[in-house]
Amino acid sequence: MDNRKKHVPRSEAEIKQLKNRLHRITGQLNGIENMIEENRYCGDVLIQIAAVEKALQAFGYNVLEGHLKTCVTDEIRAGDDEIMDEVMELIKKLK
């Protein structure tokens, strides 16, 4: 994993919003763990798993949107057309 930093730091509001979403997802995962321990019905567990997957995917798209609006835009303005290759790879990974 690369340890690069954003050129345009996230605002405090954006960090708070992202962390809140992650905490909700963590809560959902903990809920699934409790469901397993309580021997809950498989269908109910699967519904919660699907909800976590959708929440995590939405989180990823939110981060991608921020990336496109800041880092990618800056790189294109600086003349780095190869940044689009990275964007396409990131989009493929979020599928």
Secondary structure, DSSP 4 states (H G I P E B T S, - for coil): ------SSPPPHHHHHHHHHHHHHHHHHHHHHHHHHHTT--HHHHHHHHHHHHHHHHHHHHHHHHHHIIIIIHHHHHTT-TTHHHHHHHHHHHH-
